[in-house]
Amino acid sequence: MRGIFLIMLLLLVPLSGCLERLEVATESVECIPVEPGRTGDGTLRIITYDIAAFSEEMFATFTNQTGYDIEVIRADDAGGILETMLQTQQAPQADLAVGLDNTYLQTAIDFCLLQAHSENTTAVDSSALEPYGGPLAVPFDRGDVCLNYDESIVDGTNLTAPTSLWNLTEDAWKGKTAFPSPLTSSPGRAFMVATIDYFENDADNTTDAFDWWKAMAENDAIVTSGWTEAYEIHYSGGYGEWVEGHLGDAALTVSYCHSPGVEAYYSGNWTKSTSVTLPRSTFHQIEYAGIVNGATEVEAANAFMAYLLTEEINRNMPENNLMQSVLTNATWPEADGYRYHTDEPTLNAEITVERIGAEMETWLLNWSEATV
Amino acid sequence: MNHKERFRLAGVPVTHWIAVVAVITLGLVPLTLSLLRLWAVTGITPLGALLNVHEHPGAMEALKFSVLEATASMLLTVIIGLPLAWAFGRYRWKRLRLKRALLFLPFVTPPVVAAVGFLALFSPDGLVYRMGFDLRGGSGIFGWLATVTGWSNPGHFVALVLAHVWFNLSLIIRFVEPVVAQIDPTWEEQLTLLPAGQTRWGRIKHLWLPLLGPATLVAATYTFFFSFTSFAMVKWLAPSSNTLESLLAEMGGTAGIAGYRIETSLAVLGIATLQMILMLVMLILAGRFERRHSQVLSMHQEVMNRERHGPPSKPWAWYVNGTIVLLLAPLVSVVIASFRVRTASASGAAYRWTLEGWRRAWAGDFSTVPVVDALTNSLTYATMTLIVALPLGYAVASCLVTLRTRGHRRVAGLLDSLCMLPLSMSAVMVGLGMVVGILRWFPPMFSFPYLPVLPHIMLVLPFVIRLMVPAIERIDPMYAEQAALLPMTRMAFWWHSRGSFLLVPATMAASLCLAFSLGEFGATFLVVRVGSWDSLSILVDQVASRPKFDPYVFPTAMALATMLMVVTLLVLSLNEQVRTWRSRHDL
């Protein structure tokens, strides 16, 4: 055992200079098409996370219509998709990436991970093309990330609904808010981006988003690794209270503006959750499909993107993927109060995907420092 | 030099040397490559990262929590386990083999099954909750405790410690019971005649403490070790806290990518180095205690000892049998929860019986891999782990024994240490070695369909070698000398001089390989973050992690966990049947 110790010590000896630092230049680099990572076999390989929108029937219909089989490579989440694509950039394993959102898309573009598609996006609502309408990705679903609160606790007597994000730093809210970490959660990341725009456009020029996050940390805000922990375990206003391991110690959390609608849809038109739609405190999250640079089955990938945007698939996003369709005139379903309990944001955060891509690393570092 | 000697080096066949090199390479390469990768990406050495580890958000809290929960788990395991092992080793028990198998069951249960089993037990529909203890929520005595002490989520901590005790009790039984069962009974009788042995405390102080102390220390150290590196239980039972292991798992998938989230790579490098050093210290301690433990072993007929002490008294019978029933509770809870679904409305939640969870588990829904694929993956990985690890482990063990018997003790010691290297890495660290050490340097490995087999083999090999070495050492060389006189093929010679004597340890090693691979969670968890190598363990976690707007998510996850539990137990019982049959017919 002493031998192991010696070997490990040797591994840890600082031999600075032995290794050159690996760095990647991402600015002003012209993307070069990557050679396909494999030979074509008529199978479309899709990299995605555990997306609920896919079903056996859906894939079977696509195969019947186009003749292409589908193989799914499942990463953990949107971050996992990006990281796998980054690592397999020189030997791409997938043809199509489904699930990168507008907080990750620009990084994928900057690293030349995507190639142009030939899909016609005329059926897509123009607002869904605002964050990114270029040739490298098409939107397939969307939703607005915003704060949700428990109306049974935030009843105007015990607690009052916030009219400014600074309200949440007051004593009354001490320890009663839960946020998914932007380091590990897509909704968490989206909300952090919203706070940056919110505080850049408020009346106070002396403070920024990270001052607010610092104040929130000092006010005992709960930070969780993922959305599930924040919503299910800590949030008292959601379905979590019927779920194993529920704590219910937070009356407010980050979710979607349509989460109360989903709650009602699954609980017979009943919910005690509602959303906060303060201007610029919400983030219009859009999920994209994009063809991988170095894809083998490009034609199949284009066909699947077109298929994702068909009426029969995309209109059913609210029921199948709990997100809104990107097609024009999309509405939330009326059934069981889904639409009734869904709030529309007054003004979403206005931060471009280019700026998100350029500044995300710095924001995440600042956020980490603010919340330590 | 004759034909036989030509292919040998220091008396060891070349093929065995190749196996030794392969095992050392498998243990060293992923770890070294991952450290080099993180070093290259961050531009900071492992030592530099270690010195700055306190600057990373959550790292010091994770270290504190890891030490606290592991210490509490260790103490409670010893408090509950020591009397259990003592009584179990001392008295004549009915159905001893069955009881022993049940006491060891938690150790072979896949950790993710145990974790969701405890979750079901503590849930609003579970037994513990119904008894008035809300360990997972904030009400009742734990809510009061939180308010009075300011300690957030004390119930989570207690739930985690209880789960660790459940998992590690078998370690105390494994180390302490044989000492009690085989102790020379005259020692106790003689002591009672002496002044120091007149009182119970005197006998404990002068006999039991010196005898059981080293074995207890070994078991306690391993309990601390396993609790410190536990991942599935922390993930599910203490979701608001992180251990070093769960923090590594959380960040590991992002680490090692050039030009992307460098601060995460730096944190992973620092935390992994810290974790590795702490684990090495624990293993060195365990090794020392183990040597002291082997010095106090007294060999005496176990059956005669048990007969001498007779059946247990009622309190002891209640204690041991009651503990066995409690050990089964989480497993039974998994099965029950797979048939229960909540219905929520404004008036509250109610639970009813349903088969829908099982139907959905079997049908799948394309947001995860189908259960048949996950099951096939699990069984394939387990079989491949067995096929590779068992012969490799045998070859290495044989090499080490030959070197020792030929007087090359220092070489054998060094090779032994090198082969044990994966022991100093937790499952998540091994997964990190695969993701950061292998996949980041060699991206084409993403298309290698059996990637998870590598960490499984790495993690199980040290245990196989540890089982095989003493078994080979016990074989009398006379058998080889006598077989050499007979006209037989090389294979027949090997079988009659060695192979047939290794059936029992080989079957035990095979069980270990299968159980370990089927239940492995930490390493695979990291690997599947970046690719489709989902096993049944991972599928349980994925389904249980889904948003539970849909009330059938939990019963579906529980149905999958039940499937994994049944498959593991079936494979292990099949192996046990083979071992019993071979022992009866061959030996």
Interface residues (C-beta under 8 A of the other chain):
Chain A: M1 R2 G3 I4 F5 I7 M8 L11 L12 V13 P14 L15 S16 L19 E20 R21 L22 E23 V24 A25 T26 R38 D50 I51 A52 A53 F54 S55 E56 M58 F59 V72 I73 R74 A75 D76 G79 G80 E83 T84 L86 Q87 T88 Q89 Q90 A91 Q93 T107 F111 L183 T184 I222 T224 S225 W227 T228 E229 Y231 E232 I233 Y239 G240 E241 W242 V243 E244 G245 H246 L247 G248 D249 V262 E263 Y265 Y266 S267 G268 W270 L322 E361 L364 L365 S368 T371 V372
Chain B: L28 L31 T32 L35 L36 R37 W39 A40 V41 T42 G43 T45 P46 L47 G48 L50 P57 L119 A120 F122 S123 P124 G126 R136 G137 G138 N153 W236 P239 S240 E250 M251 G253 T254 I257 A258 G259 Y260 R261 I262 E263 T264 T273 M276 I277 L280 L283 I284 G287 R342 A344 S345 A346 A349 G364 D365 F366 S367 T368 V369 G413 L414 D416 S417 L418 M420 L421 S424 L439 R440 P443 P444 F446 S447 V528 R529 V530 G531 S532 D534 Q542 S545 R546 P547 K548 F549 D550 P551 F554
